[in-house]
Amino acid sequence: MASSKVKKAKATWTTAFHKIFVDICLEQTLQGHKPGTCFTKVGWKNMVESFHRKSGVRYESRQLKNHWGVTKEQRKVWLKLIGTGSMRWDSNTQRFGASEEDWANYIQDNPEAAQFRLKGLPFSNELDIIFDGTVASEETEPSARRRKLSDGSTSSLFHIEGPVDASPELRTDCGTDHLNDAVESRGIVISRSSLGKLNYTIGECIECLDGMEGIEQGSDLYFFALDIFLKKEYREVFLQLKKSSVKAAWLQRMQSAGPPLPLH
């Protein structure tokens, strides 16, 4: 008698699948489904469905969670590497200035860092937002990973205005409720105090983007816009354009021209 059980797909994380995974993690983070260190149950459910829709392959939440853990550990290795002075990471050129001897010594003590000998961490800007809710400061070293306020403290890019209730959506799949963290990440309003003299925040751009007809949340153009919002000049251009149709045309033109310029 034939078994009624359906064979589950083995998770194979190609570069394309990893990009889809990072994109949906970013989407769920921006929608408030990662109040702490983990996504909520609603967030994981959304991610399973979104990954299936975008990739054509259905992975279980367990498989996505396993890849989340791998991605998290990989980023830890990367942050330690670029924060090591002897490796002389240059965020402008996206290159290391370390000698062969420096690399040999570092990899001897940190063998897991060998994966970054010839390439950087894929989608590092998106992962900064997903894990920290921050972008790298223009004034600080990359190892800091957070914008510094005048008093030396750090500030998340995400802040909530108003009370946060203990609604079911805030319960994460890590066994605990991170209500304190939820206060900082529920809304998509970027702290102006951490942005200094910048006139336009990423949050303002996202709010405008979400209100535009014809740009579907989760589409390639939508995530392209999120990428270029990391750059101050692009935020200014986007919000200075008055008509939504012109904004959309500008985004499409930027997308067709290739990847956005790196942050500086």
Phi and psi in degrees as a GROMACS rama.xvg file:
@    title "Ramachandran Plot"
@    xaxis  label "Phi"
@    yaxis  label "Psi"
@TYPE xy
-67.8802  141.912  ALA-2
-71.2783  142.478  SER-3
-88.7449  -4.77718  SER-4
-75.7733  139.747  LYS-5
-92.7561  128.073  VAL-6
-69.1228  126.939  LYS-7
-78.7411  145.12  LYS-8
-71.4201  135.449  ALA-9
-77.0057  131.739  LYS-10
-71.6847  119.805  ALA-11
-121.039  113.377  THR-12
-97.8506  84.3722  TRP-13
-73.0161  170.113  THR-14
-59.946  -40.983  THR-15
-64.2667  -43.0051  ALA-16
-67.85  -36.8051  PHE-17
-65.3302  -38.3667  HIS-18
-63.3953  -43.3407  LYS-19
-60.0513  -43.2895  ILE-20
-60.5872  -46.792  PHE-21
-63.4546  -41.178  VAL-22
-60.8716  -43.6093  ASP-23
-74.9146  -29.7624  ILE-24
-64.1911  -42.4164  CYS-25
-63.1308  -43.5624  LEU-26
-59.4213  -47.3189  GLU-27
-68.7246  -32.7212  GLN-28
-64.6495  -46.4366  THR-29
-67.203  -25.2124  LEU-30
-85.4399  -0.0644397  GLN-31
89.2351  16.4222  GLY-32
-96.013  19.2248  HIS-33
-134.979  74.6651  LYS-34
-71.5025  -20.7332  PRO-35
-134.319  -130.3  GLY-36
-86.3225  -10.4259  THR-37
-127.933  159.976  CYS-38
-78.8593  153.912  PHE-39
-74.647  169.672  THR-40
-60.9866  -38.9402  LYS-41
-63.1169  -41.2746  VAL-42
-61.0646  -46.4959  GLY-43
-63.7477  -39.2322  TRP-44
-62.174  -44.6043  LYS-45
-61.8954  -38.7277  ASN-46
-67.3838  -39.5968  MET-47
-60.4837  -46.5683  VAL-48
-68.9405  -41.0424  GLU-49
-66.7024  -39.6342  SER-50
-64.8445  -40.0435  PHE-51
-64.0955  -42.2523  HIS-52
-66.5105  -39.1267  ARG-53
-84.2142  -31.4345  LYS-54
-101.378  -23.454  SER-55
82.5145  1.42108  GLY-56
-119.732  136.714  VAL-57
-100.94  110.925  ARG-58
-102.302  144.762  TYR-59
-74.4317  162.734  GLU-60
-59.925  -33.6774  SER-61
-60.7703  -39.6115  ARG-62
-69.3539  -38.0546  GLN-63
-67.899  -38.2042  LEU-64
-65.7551  -37.6758  LYS-65
-62.1927  -42.3267  ASN-66
-69.9985  -32.6484  HIS-67
-59.6396  -44.3337  TRP-68
-63.5021  -41.052  GLY-69
-64.437  -44.7092  VAL-70
-62.138  -40.5269  THR-71
-63.0347  -45.1412  LYS-72
-66.8841  -38.6938  GLU-73
-61.5061  -41.2865  GLN-74
-67.5929  -35.2169  ARG-75
-59.8177  -43.7133  LYS-76
-61.4155  -42.6577  VAL-77
-65.0576  -45.7761  TRP-78
-63.735  -38.1065  LEU-79
-65.1682  -39.868  LYS-80
-64.6015  -51.1128  LEU-81
-74.684  -14.6077  ILE-82
-89.5284  -0.923465  GLY-83
-89.0883  118.025  THR-84
-57.5998  -36.9604  GLY-85
-67.7233  -17.7322  SER-86
-85.1454  -15.5987  MET-87
49.8182  59.1761  ARG-88
-74.2712  129.591  TRP-89
-109.617  109.967  ASP-90
-69.7432  -21.5104  SER-91
-73.6182  -45.5533  ASN-92
-90.8681  -11.1197  THR-93
58.9324  40.4195  GLN-94
-137.516  155.938  ARG-95
-92.7864  145.401  PHE-96
-101.489  7.55972  GLY-97
-68.3723  147.367  ALA-98
-81.1288  170.948  SER-99
-60.7485  -36.0643  GLU-100
-66.9196  -40.9277  GLU-101
-59.7726  -45.0295  ASP-102
-62.1497  -44.7622  TRP-103
-61.268  -42.1842  ALA-104
-67.2778  -41.7993  ASN-105
-67.9247  -44.8668  TYR-106
-67.5697  -29.0434  ILE-107
-61.0358  -40.1657  GLN-108
-88.3623  -22.3563  ASP-109
-133.678  70.5781  ASN-110
-58.6938  -26.9971  PRO-111
-67.4209  -16.5656  GLU-112
-79.6114  -7.23107  ALA-113
-60.8486  -25.8111  ALA-114
-63.8248  -19.164  GLN-115
-103.723  12.5212  PHE-116
-63.4751  -37.3972  ARG-117
-116.075  -3.81371  LEU-118
-151.867  154.697  LYS-119
-86.5753  -172.438  GLY-120
-77.6453  120.774  LEU-121
-62.6378  137.189  PRO-122
58.3254  40.3828  PHE-123
-63.5309  -36.3837  SER-124
-62.7626  -44.5893  ASN-125
-63.9674  -40.3623  GLU-126
-67.4829  -31.8851  LEU-127
-60.6262  -42.6082  ASP-128
-69.2465  -43.0592  ILE-129
-62.6258  -47.2437  ILE-130
-84.31  -36.8615  PHE-131
-115.122  -19.2339  ASP-132
69.3373  26.7766  GLY-133
-133.787  163.246  THR-134
-119.716  155.026  VAL-135
-63.3675  136.462  ALA-136
-71.5451  147.498  SER-137
-76.989  -18.098  GLU-138
-103.102  -12.6626  GLU-139
-116.744  167.039  THR-140
-69.1384  151.285  GLU-141
-57.5467  -30.6852  PRO-142
-64.6521  -23.0212  SER-143
-67.8325  -42.2568  ALA-144
64.2582  2.73735  ARG-145
-137.526  150.948  ARG-146
-73.258  135.799  ARG-147
-92.6982  133.699  LYS-148
-85.1905  171.198  LEU-149
-62.3567  -26.9428  SER-150
-90.0056  3.20245  ASP-151
92.2108  -6.08575  GLY-152
-81.5777  172.045  SER-153
-109.905  159.475  THR-154
-140.5  134.318  SER-155
-73.746  153.248  SER-156
-74.7454  -18.2474  LEU-157
-107.733  129.419  PHE-158
-137.866  148.003  HIS-159
-104.147  141.327  ILE-160
-110.868  120.001  GLU-161
101.31  172.751  GLY-162
-72.4206  155.702  PRO-163
-117.134  125.507  VAL-164
-95.1299  165.7  ASP-165
-86.4485  59.4515  ALA-166
-74.4242  156.973  SER-167
-57.35  -29.3592  PRO-168
-65.533  -20.0661  GLU-169
-85.7281  -6.43248  LEU-170
-79.7607  120.821  ARG-171
-87.3121  173.7  THR-172
-97.3438  27.7132  ASP-173
-107.846  3.04693  CYS-174
94.2594  -5.99456  GLY-175
-137.076  163.184  THR-176
-99.6585  129.585  ASP-177
-106.828  66.8383  HIS-178
-69.1073  -34.6128  LEU-179
-64.3607  -42.497  ASN-180
-65.8215  -32.0016  ASP-181
-63.2879  -31.8855  ALA-182
-58.9234  -31.5795  VAL-183
-90.1389  -16.827  GLU-184
-123.657  -2.2206  SER-185
-67.2322  -45.5287  ARG-186
-89.9839  168.706  GLY-187
-116.983  57.5677  ILE-188
-116.978  117.107  VAL-189
-83.4436  135.691  ILE-190
-63.2605  119.534  SER-191
-70.2376  -29.3959  ARG-192
-63.2015  -26.2305  SER-193
-89.6883  -2.11454  SER-194
-108.412  0.468734  LEU-195
61.1817  -121.17  GLY-196
-92.5577  3.01516  LYS-197
-65.0391  133.325  LEU-198
-80.893  -32.4794  ASN-199
-122.369  134.737  TYR-200
-99.2459  163.641  THR-201
-62.6593  -38.4847  ILE-202
-60.5429  -41.1363  GLY-203
-64.2098  -39.5954  GLU-204
-65.7888  -42.4082  CYS-205
-64.5469  -41.4814  ILE-206
-60.0933  -42.2328  GLU-207
-66.6405  -43.3662  CYS-208
-60.9452  -43.3815  LEU-209
-64.6607  -23.7798  ASP-210
-89.2688  -0.0320487  GLY-211
-87.9359  131.753  MET-212
-79.4763  145.498  GLU-213
94.0804  -9.368  GLY-214
-117.025  102.879  ILE-215
-76.2961  133.937  GLU-216
-62.2552  130.58  GLN-217
95.7849  -7.26066  GLY-218
-76.1601  165.777  SER-219
-59.752  -40.387  ASP-220
-66.3313  -36.779  LEU-221
-62.3344  -47.9878  TYR-222
-71.6257  -29.0172  PHE-223
-62.5902  -42.5097  PHE-224
-61.2454  -41.4472  ALA-225
-60.1525  -38.6216  LEU-226
-62.2257  -47.6227  ASP-227
-76.8473  -17.3448  ILE-228
-67.0622  -14.7125  PHE-229
-68.7975  -17.2363  LEU-230
-102.317  128.073  LYS-231
-55.2499  -46.9121  LYS-232
-62.9453  -35.9959  GLU-233
-70.0525  -35.7495  TYR-234
-62.9718  -40.7505  ARG-235
-64.7147  -44.1837  GLU-236
-62.085  -46.8373  VAL-237
-58.3906  -47.2846  PHE-238
-81.6789  -16.7972  LEU-239
-76.8528  -27.0953  GLN-240
-68.3137  129.087  LEU-241
-83.665  -38.8002  LYS-242
-95.3429  138.775  LYS-243
-61.1362  -35.9081  SER-244
-64.6587  -36.2205  SER-245
-71.8823  -40.2527  VAL-246
-57.0791  -47.8759  LYS-247
-63.4024  -41.5327  ALA-248
-64.3279  -38.546  ALA-249
-65.948  -43.2637  TRP-250
-61.3973  -42.8429  LEU-251
-64.4515  -37.9327  GLN-252
-67.2575  -41.7481  ARG-253
-63.2667  -40.3807  MET-254
-65.1799  -41.1112  GLN-255
-69.8503  -21.9333  SER-256
-79.2916  -12.4455  ALA-257
120.091  -173.351  GLY-258
-65.1201  152.204  PRO-259
-67.5311  157.933  PRO-260
-63.7291  148.183  LEU-261
-68.5733  156.234  PRO-262
-64.9171  148.153  LEU-263
